[in-house]
Amino acid sequence: MTRFHHAWIVEVELEVKNPEDRAQRIFDALATYGCEDTEPYPVQATREDDRWLEVSFPVWAPTQWAAVAAGASMLSEACAVAGAEVGVVKVGAAESSREHEVYRERVRDMEAAT
């Protein structure tokens, strides 16, 4: 078992079924986990109708799977605090934001090829 923990960047996309400012409340709940060491995270992007949220935040974990689990736990608590009803959720963890960008580029290339 790995004992060394390091920072992973968790990126989440989620559908909010009861928007009424829930996306901002979710972000605010995640921001309570932040500190100077986690700047500039968390980061968010929200669709204008507040029904879709993309948020990135750091977690400390020994493995990528542990980072996904930790991120899901944090997000679950944030959604509960915000009173959000969530639909579709996508969660990913990488060692950097750049790794997430490279992954998204590969997905776009695959989609364009089909």
VMD Tcl script that draws the C-alpha trace (Angstrom):
set ca {
  {0.00 0.00 0.00}
  {1.35 3.38 -0.99}
  {1.76 5.67 2.00}
  {2.86 8.82 0.21}
  {-0.02 11.14 -0.64}
  {0.24 13.84 -3.26}
  {-2.10 16.33 -4.85}
  {-4.38 15.25 -7.67}
  {-6.65 17.56 -9.64}
  {-10.21 16.28 -9.72}
  {-12.43 17.59 -12.51}
  {-16.15 17.09 -12.30}
  {-19.00 17.78 -14.70}
  {-22.48 17.49 -13.30}
  {-26.05 18.18 -14.22}
  {-28.02 20.12 -11.60}
  {-31.74 19.30 -11.78}
  {-32.90 22.04 -9.39}
  {-30.66 24.95 -10.42}
  {-31.80 28.04 -8.43}
  {-28.19 29.10 -7.65}
  {-27.23 25.56 -6.62}
  {-24.09 25.60 -8.79}
  {-22.73 28.57 -6.85}
  {-23.66 26.90 -3.56}
  {-21.84 23.71 -4.60}
  {-18.77 25.75 -5.52}
  {-18.92 27.67 -2.23}
  {-19.13 24.39 -0.28}
  {-16.07 23.03 -2.13}
  {-14.22 26.31 -1.53}
  {-14.41 25.71 2.23}
  {-11.85 22.94 1.71}
  {-9.43 25.38 0.08}
  {-6.43 27.14 1.57}
  {-3.42 29.10 0.34}
  {-1.78 25.84 -0.74}
  {-4.66 25.01 -3.09}
  {-4.75 28.30 -5.03}
  {-6.14 28.77 -7.68}
  {-8.52 25.92 -6.89}
  {-11.37 25.32 -6.78}
  {-12.23 26.63 -10.26}
  {-15.66 26.54 -11.82}
  {-17.56 27.06 -15.05}
  {-21.35 27.18 -15.05}
  {-23.84 27.24 -17.89}
  {-26.02 30.37 -17.87}
  {-29.16 28.50 -16.84}
  {-27.22 27.02 -13.88}
  {-28.14 23.43 -14.90}
  {-24.60 22.34 -15.68}
  {-21.47 22.80 -13.60}
  {-17.85 21.99 -14.26}
  {-15.56 22.32 -11.28}
  {-11.92 21.44 -10.58}
  {-10.43 21.02 -7.13}
  {-7.42 19.36 -5.52}
  {-7.44 16.29 -3.30}
  {-4.59 14.50 -1.57}
  {-4.49 10.76 -2.13}
  {-1.99 7.93 -2.68}
  {-3.43 6.83 -6.05}
  {-5.57 8.10 -8.87}
  {-8.48 5.85 -7.86}
  {-8.24 7.10 -4.29}
  {-8.34 10.66 -5.68}
  {-11.54 9.87 -7.61}
  {-13.10 8.43 -4.44}
  {-12.02 11.40 -2.33}
  {-13.31 13.82 -4.95}
  {-16.65 12.01 -5.15}
  {-16.96 12.18 -1.36}
  {-16.21 15.90 -1.28}
  {-18.64 16.54 -4.12}
  {-21.34 14.47 -2.46}
  {-21.05 16.52 0.71}
  {-20.99 19.80 -1.25}
  {-24.14 18.81 -3.17}
  {-25.88 17.86 0.08}
  {-24.94 21.20 1.67}
  {-26.21 23.00 -1.45}
  {-29.43 21.00 -1.54}
  {-28.67 20.04 -5.14}
  {-30.51 17.32 -7.01}
  {-27.88 15.88 -9.33}
  {-28.37 14.05 -12.61}
  {-25.43 12.90 -14.72}
  {-21.98 13.15 -13.10}
  {-18.54 12.68 -14.68}
  {-15.50 12.56 -12.38}
  {-11.86 12.36 -13.41}
  {-8.54 12.72 -11.61}
  {-5.13 13.56 -13.02}
  {-1.84 14.81 -11.68}
  {-2.29 18.17 -13.42}
  {-4.81 20.33 -15.23}
  {-2.70 19.86 -18.35}
  {-3.36 16.10 -18.23}
  {-7.10 16.84 -18.17}
  {-6.70 19.17 -21.18}
  {-4.79 16.53 -23.17}
  {-7.51 13.98 -22.38}
  {-10.27 16.37 -23.55}
  {-8.35 17.01 -26.78}
  {-8.12 13.25 -27.44}
  {-11.86 12.86 -26.81}
  {-12.67 15.72 -29.20}
  {-10.40 14.16 -31.85}
  {-12.14 10.76 -31.44}
  {-15.58 12.39 -31.67}
  {-14.57 14.31 -34.80}
  {-13.29 11.09 -36.41}
  {-16.64 9.30 -36.05}
}
mol new
graphics top color blue
foreach p $ca { graphics top sphere $p radius 0.5 }
foreach p [lrange $ca 0 end-1] q [lrange $ca 1 end] { graphics top cylinder $p $q radius 0.2 }
display resetview
